[in-house]
């Protein structure tokens, strides 16, 4: 018996042949296809957001699409095309860290520091990349000890390291207000994503 093309759709978006998928979709079982694609897309977005909270808009976008489909504002063919378009964007997003010459965890910090401001000069953008790399290296080598979140002293040491790194290295475009916001965002990200030495969502 030949493999079921629907059931064997992979969660690895880079391995999906979307043109072949469109041809299979056109043959029928459309609702089965869109349900499987919706499931795959939700899974990939959850994984992407788990590593980088700045990607939460993808989840909001998908939910809006699902609502439109369920409430009849989008038919099955339109929903399929919207899912394919979103999956293509997610595939590009998964590759962005390499294009930026950053690791996935460095990209998460970089995104927190640059959204907003989104429009940074190339020189400033490279500076912020270095800040993300240096900060993570300092935290992982010196501050993220076992169970660091459990004591006030170790939490304060992590927060201070973030504040010092950002204060001394961020470009001048970052105002005092923006600096304070970024310190808080980065600290919350570190608190949620790293729970000990060599222990994190990236491990």
FENLINBEL-V994696 format. One record per backbone hydrogen bond with DSSP energy under -1.0 kcal/mol. CO is the residue of the C=O (numbers start at 1). NH is the residue of the N-H. E is the energy in kcal/mol with one decimal. If there is no record, write none. Layout:
BEGIN
co:CO nh:NH e:E
co:CO nh:NH e:E
END
This chain:
BEGIN
co:4 nh:8 e:-1.7
co:6 nh:9 e:-1.6
co:11 nh:13 e:-1.1
co:12 nh:15 e:-1.9
co:13 nh:16 e:-1.4
co:16 nh:18 e:-1.0
co:17 nh:21 e:-2.2
co:18 nh:22 e:-2.2
co:19 nh:23 e:-1.7
co:20 nh:24 e:-2.2
co:21 nh:25 e:-2.6
co:22 nh:26 e:-2.0
co:25 nh:28 e:-1.3
co:29 nh:33 e:-2.1
co:30 nh:34 e:-2.6
co:31 nh:35 e:-1.9
co:32 nh:36 e:-2.0
co:33 nh:37 e:-2.8
co:34 nh:38 e:-2.6
co:35 nh:39 e:-2.1
co:36 nh:40 e:-2.3
co:37 nh:41 e:-2.8
co:38 nh:42 e:-2.5
co:39 nh:43 e:-2.1
co:40 nh:44 e:-2.6
co:41 nh:45 e:-2.5
co:42 nh:46 e:-2.5
co:43 nh:47 e:-2.0
co:44 nh:48 e:-2.5
co:45 nh:49 e:-3.0
co:46 nh:50 e:-2.1
co:47 nh:51 e:-1.2
co:48 nh:52 e:-1.4
co:52 nh:55 e:-1.9
co:53 nh:56 e:-1.6
co:55 nh:58 e:-1.9
co:56 nh:60 e:-1.7
co:57 nh:61 e:-2.5
co:58 nh:62 e:-2.4
co:59 nh:63 e:-2.4
co:60 nh:64 e:-2.1
co:61 nh:65 e:-2.0
co:62 nh:66 e:-2.6
co:63 nh:67 e:-2.5
co:64 nh:68 e:-2.2
co:65 nh:69 e:-2.3
co:66 nh:70 e:-3.0
co:67 nh:71 e:-2.1
co:68 nh:73 e:-2.3
co:68 nh:74 e:-1.2
co:69 nh:72 e:-1.3
co:75 nh:79 e:-2.7
co:76 nh:80 e:-2.2
co:77 nh:81 e:-2.1
co:78 nh:82 e:-2.3
co:79 nh:83 e:-2.4
co:80 nh:84 e:-2.5
co:81 nh:85 e:-2.4
co:82 nh:86 e:-2.3
co:83 nh:87 e:-2.8
co:84 nh:88 e:-2.1
co:85 nh:89 e:-1.9
co:86 nh:90 e:-2.4
co:87 nh:91 e:-2.2
co:88 nh:92 e:-1.8
co:89 nh:93 e:-2.3
co:90 nh:94 e:-2.4
co:95 nh:99 e:-1.6
co:96 nh:100 e:-2.2
co:97 nh:102 e:-3.3
co:98 nh:101 e:-1.0
co:103 nh:107 e:-2.4
co:104 nh:108 e:-1.5
co:105 nh:109 e:-1.4
co:106 nh:110 e:-2.7
co:107 nh:111 e:-3.0
co:108 nh:112 e:-1.7
co:109 nh:113 e:-2.0
co:110 nh:114 e:-1.3
co:111 nh:115 e:-1.1
co:118 nh:120 e:-1.4
co:121 nh:125 e:-2.8
co:122 nh:126 e:-2.2
co:123 nh:127 e:-1.8
co:124 nh:128 e:-2.4
co:125 nh:129 e:-1.9
co:126 nh:130 e:-1.9
co:127 nh:131 e:-2.1
co:128 nh:132 e:-2.4
co:129 nh:133 e:-2.3
co:130 nh:134 e:-3.1
co:131 nh:135 e:-2.8
co:132 nh:136 e:-2.0
co:133 nh:137 e:-2.2
co:134 nh:138 e:-2.5
co:135 nh:139 e:-2.7
co:136 nh:140 e:-2.7
co:137 nh:141 e:-2.1
co:138 nh:142 e:-2.2
co:139 nh:143 e:-1.6
co:139 nh:144 e:-3.0
co:143 nh:145 e:-2.2
co:145 nh:148 e:-1.6
co:147 nh:150 e:-2.0
co:151 nh:155 e:-2.0
co:152 nh:156 e:-2.4
co:153 nh:157 e:-1.8
co:154 nh:158 e:-1.8
co:155 nh:159 e:-2.5
co:156 nh:160 e:-2.7
co:157 nh:161 e:-2.0
co:158 nh:162 e:-2.0
co:159 nh:163 e:-2.5
co:160 nh:164 e:-2.8
co:161 nh:165 e:-2.2
co:162 nh:166 e:-2.5
co:163 nh:167 e:-2.3
co:164 nh:168 e:-2.2
co:165 nh:169 e:-1.3
co:166 nh:170 e:-1.9
co:171 nh:174 e:-1.7
co:175 nh:179 e:-3.0
co:176 nh:180 e:-2.4
co:177 nh:181 e:-2.0
co:178 nh:182 e:-2.5
co:179 nh:183 e:-2.5
co:180 nh:184 e:-1.9
co:181 nh:185 e:-2.4
co:182 nh:186 e:-2.8
co:183 nh:187 e:-2.3
co:184 nh:188 e:-2.5
co:185 nh:189 e:-2.1
co:186 nh:190 e:-2.7
co:187 nh:191 e:-2.9
co:188 nh:192 e:-2.2
co:189 nh:193 e:-2.0
co:190 nh:194 e:-2.3
co:193 nh:201 e:-1.9
co:196 nh:199 e:-2.1
co:199 nh:195 e:-1.7
co:199 nh:196 e:-1.2
co:200 nh:203 e:-1.4
END
